[in-house]
Amino acid sequence: MLKGKNVLLAISAGIAAYKTAQLCRELIRKGANVKVLMTPDSVHFITPLTLSTLSKNPVFIEYFNEKTGEWSNHVKLAKWADFFLLAPATSNTIAKMATAQADNLLLATYLSMEDQGRVYFAPAMDLDMFQHPANQENLKKLQAFGNKMIPAESGELASGLVGEGRMAEVENIINFIDPVDNKWKGKKVLITAGPTYEPIDPVRFIGNHSSGKMGSALAQALISRGADVTLICGPVNIELPKVNQLISVRTAKEMFEAVKMTYTSADCLIFSAAVADYSPSTVAKEKIKKKSDEMSIELKPTTDILKYVGENKSKGQFLVGFALETENGITNAKKKLKAKNLDFIVLNMLGDEKTAFGHDTNRITILSSDNQEKTFELKSKTAVAEDIVNTIADQWKS
């Protein structure tokens, strides 16, 4: 889609502008011709020299270039462009686009784009700004014009807050505009994420440290490819992406019931949740008081959700499981792959301080039912999600 196309890479004044150097390179690597438009204040975040060097074209900032004496014609720029990509898209610039203000060259060029369906924008701002009703209304306005919003992602923001508002990662922006393939367009994908909490009494529960970050990243990666995503999620403290259907659960039993209701209509099933293997046999109605130095709790096994789906999946459904191991990872993952009738399994090894529960990075090995095995280097969970989704696309014969 990008090969041979003319892309106006528009940059407004947000801290995420530092990512645009890589974005420019990736657009060119995809075969696009790139010209860069910048708001006057965005030069405080990344230099025009960097972007002109990467794009091999002059950077356009002002209507009139006093050094060269040349006039930058916004109409001509808009007619040149096959795509207009605004990244980062700040609240200020979004508001001006929504109200047809043209107080700089970037905005005038945007307003001159004849096909508003060729305009893409990647919001980037702090959590409170992103959630403000006025900003949300402006986002809706731009999409009503036909502009395509590249979903903001959740994570740590410049202010130190954690939540939705981060500009999408470069690879997700590229994949949104130019998907790796059309395999995911309109496909229904079921993802489970997060932990389950098994109650002991009204106060206490048995649980684990799963944050839901991996499942959330997978959902975001698939949304950007056009998939119809249902996310069944246990109790987490992160902002979740805007999926087609979100089902919040707490216990393993609730997750099993939600999976039973939804899995038959899914084309692809990705089970990344850390589901409890056991739950208390009885749940006290009142808080259990301390009566002695020891207390025993009788446990019963929970339903093996992955095994149930593996035994009952339809022909053509692609099933992915996850394994978290502390030792003999490959051996144990291969056993689980076969026992649960999976198409492939994603192995995480607990022990590395930068991987698994709670961290923003992970290192995985993917083992498939046809005996393929591939280990990936330590990456952000966003990038790990891309690796998993791309591997599914390579192996799934749908």
N, C-alpha and C positions, 0 to 999 in steps of 0.2 A: 504493500500500500504506500510506503514512503519512498520506495526506490524511484529516483528521477523527479520527485516532487519538490516544489518550492515551499519551504517552511519559514514563516516569520516567527522567531522565538522572542516573545515579548517578556520583559522582566520588570516587575514592580519592586518597590523598596521593602523587602522583608529579609530576615536573616537567612531564610532558605535559599536566597539568591546564590549562595556559595555552591549549591548543587548544580547550577546551570552550566558550569564549565563541562562537567561530565555529561549533562543532558545534551549539550551542543555536540559533543564528540559522538555520542550514541546515535543521534539523528543522522550525522554524516556517515557513520559506520553502516547505517541502514540504507544509505544511498541517497539521502535527501540533500538538497541545496539549501543552505541556511543563511538567513540574514537576521541580525539581532536588533531588536527595538528595546530601548531602555527608558524608564521614566527618569527625570533628572535626579531624583533622590536615590535611585537604585545604584548609582555609581559609588555610593558610600559602602556598599556591600560586596561588590565585585567590579574589577576594573574593565573598562571598555577595551583596553589593550589585550587583555586575556581573551576576551570573546572575539575580537576581530582577528586575532592570531589563529584561534581554533576554527572560526567559520570561514576564514580567508575572504572576508568581505568587510567593508566599513560598518561600524556600529552606528545606528541612527538614534539620536537622543533629542535634538532640537530641530525645530522647523528650519532654522537657518544656521548654517555652519560658518561662523565668522572667520575661521582659519582658511577655509577653501573658497568662501564666497558662494557656496552652493546651497540651493533650496532643496529641502527634503520633501518630496511630493507624496503626501499620505495616500492620495488616490492611486498613484502609480504603484506604490508599495502594496496596497491592498489588491490591485489587479494582478500583480506579480505572484501573489501568494496562492498556493493551493490549500494551505492550512495556516491558521493563526493559533499559536500555542502560547498561552499566558501562564508562566510558571516562574516564580510564585505569583499567585493572585492574592493580593492583600485586600483586607476589608475596604480600604479607601478606594482602590482602583475598581473593585467589584461594584461599589456603590455608584461610582461615576459612570461605569459602563451601563448600569441598570437605569440611570437617569439621563443618558445621552449627553454627558458633559464631555467637553473636548478641550481641556486646558493643557494638554501636552500632545506630542506627536503620536505616542503610542495609542492614546484614546481616539484621536482623530482617525488613525488607521483602522482601528477596530470598528468604528462606526461606518467606515467605507467598505467593509467586507460585504460583498453582495450576498454570498451564501453563508448565513449565520450557522448553518449546520457544519461548516468547516472550521468553526471556532471551538477550541478546547481550552479549559482553564483549570488550574490545580490550586485550590484554596490553600492558604498558609497563614495561620494566625494563632493567637493564643486561645485557650479553651473558652474563656468568658466571651471574648469577641466572636468566636465562631458560633457559640450558642445564642448570642443575642438575637432577639426576635427580628430586629431590623436587618441584620446580616442574613439570617435565614430567609427572610422575605426577598432580599436581593438575589440570593442564590436561586430561588424559585423563579424569579423574573428572568434571569439569564437563560435558564433551562427552557422557559416558556418561549424565549426567542429562538430556540433551536440550538443554543450553545451547549456543548457537552461538558459536564463537570466531571473531572477526574477525582474520585472520592478522596477526601482528606483521611489521613491515617491516625491511629491512636499511638501515643507514646509520650516520652518526655519532651516538654516544650521549652523554649528559650527562657521562660520565666521560672522554670523549675516545677511548674504544674505538670501533671500527667493526665492526658486525656486526648480527645479528638481535636484536630486542628493542624497536625503536622502535614507539610506538603508530602504527597505521595513520593515514594522512592523512585529514582530515575528509571529503574527497570519496569516498575509498575506503570509509570507514565508512558513509556515506549510501548508496553504491551497493551495498554488501553487504546492507543491510537492505531497501533499496528500489531494485532495479536499474532502470537507465534504460529497459531493455526486456527482454523474455524471449528475445531473439535468441540469446544466448550460452548459455543453459541447456542443458547436455548436448552442446554443440557441441565437436567435436574441433579443436583449434588447434595447429599446429606452429610453433614459433618457433626461429630460429637466433640465436645471440648470441656476442659476444666475438670475439677474433682467431683466426687460425690461425698456428701456428709451423711453418715449413718447415726441416727440419734440413739443415745443411751438413756437420756431423760430429757426434760424440757430445756436443760441448760447445756449439757455436754453431748459431744458427738465423736465418732471416729472418722477421721478424714486424712487428707494428704496435702502436700505442698503445691499441687498443680495450680498454675496461674491462669491457664486458658490462653496464653499468648500464642502458642503454636497453632491452635485451632482457629483463633482469630485471624492470624496471618494467612492461613490457608483460605479462609472465607474471603478475605480481601483480595487475594491473588485471583481467585475464581470469579469474583464479581467483576474485576477489571477485564476478564476475558469474556464476559457476557453470559456466565452461567447463572442459573436460577438456584440460589443457595438456601437451604434450610439448615439452621444451626441449632442443635440441641446442646445447651450449655448448663453445666453445674454452677454452683455459687462462686463467682469471681469478682474481683475488684478492679477491673479494667473496662475501658470503653470498648464496646463491641461494634464491628462494622454494621452498616445498614443492609442486612440480608433480606431476602424475600420473605422469610419466615423465621422468627426467633422463638424457640421454646425453652423457657427457663425451668430447670428441674433442680432438685436438691439431693434426692437419694438415688441409689442404684436402681431401685424398683421403679421410681418415677422415670428415670432415663430409659429403662427397658420398655416401659409402656409407651413412651414417646417414640422410641425407635420402631416398635411394632406398628404404630399408627402410620408411620411415614416411609419406612424403608422400601416397601414394594413399588412405590412410584418413582424411586430415584434411579438414575442411570449409573451414578458413581457413589460409593459410600466410603467415607474416610473417618475412621474411628480413632481420634486422637485423645479422647477423654481418658482420665485416670480413674477408672471405676473401681470402687471398693470390692474386694473379693469376698469379704465377710461383713455381716451386720449383726448387731445384738439380737439374740433370739427373742427377747422381750424388751419392751421399752417402758421404763417406769413413768407413771403418770405425773408424779411429783419428783422434785429434785432429791436425788439420793444423798442422804446424810452420812457423814463419816462416822462409822461405828467401831472400826478396828484399824489396825495398821495395814491390813491386806484386804483386797476386794477382788473377786473373780467375776468375770463377765462371760457368759456363755454365748458363743457366736455361731451363726449358721451361714452357709455359703449363699452368696447372691447369685442371681441368674447370670450365666456367662453370655453377655449380649453379643459379643463378637462370634462366639461359637454358634449361637442360635442363627445369626444372619448368614454365616458361612454355610450352614446346613440347609438353609431355606432360600438362598438367593436365586434369582432367575437367571437363565442363560442370557449373557450379554451384560449383566451387572458387574461392575468392576469394584472389588472390595480391597480396601487398604487398612491394615492394622498398624499399631505402634507397639513397640516393646521397650521397656525401660529396665535395664539390667545393671547389676553391680559386678558380675563376674560371668565368665564363659558366654559373653554376649552373642557371638555368632552362632554357637551351638544351640543356645536357648531360643534365639530368634528363629532359627531354621525349624525347630520343633514346633513352635507356635504357628509359624507360617503353614506347615502341613496340617497340624491338628485343627486349625480354625478354617481351613480351606480358603486361604487368602490368595489374592493375585500378587501382592507384594507386601512386605512389612518394613517399617521404618524403625531402625534400631538406634536408641539413645543409650549411652553408657554413663551412668551416674558416677561421679568421682572427680571429674574435671570441674574446677571452681567456676568455669565460664559456661557450663552447659546445663541443660535440663531445667528443673523446676525454678521458676521465678526469674531466670536470666533472659536478657534480650538476645543472646547468642546461643548457638547450638552446633554440635558436630554430629552428623548422622551417617549411617550406613544403610543403603537400601538393598534388600535381598528379595528376589522375585521367584515366582513359582517355577520359572524355567531355568533356575540355577544361576541367574546373573547376580552379580554382587558389585556394588559401587560405593566407595567411601568418599565423602565430601569433606573439604576443609572447614575449619571453624568459620561460621558466618552469622550475620544477623538472622533472627527468626523470619524476618521478611524475605531475605534471600533464600533461606532454607525452604520456605514455602514455595518459592519459584522453582527450586530444584525438584521438589516433590511433584508439583503440578506438571512440570515439563516431562518428568519421568513417566507419569501416568499417561500423558499424551503420546509418548513414544511407544508404550507397551499395550495400551488399550486398543483392541481391534474392534471398535464400535462402528 
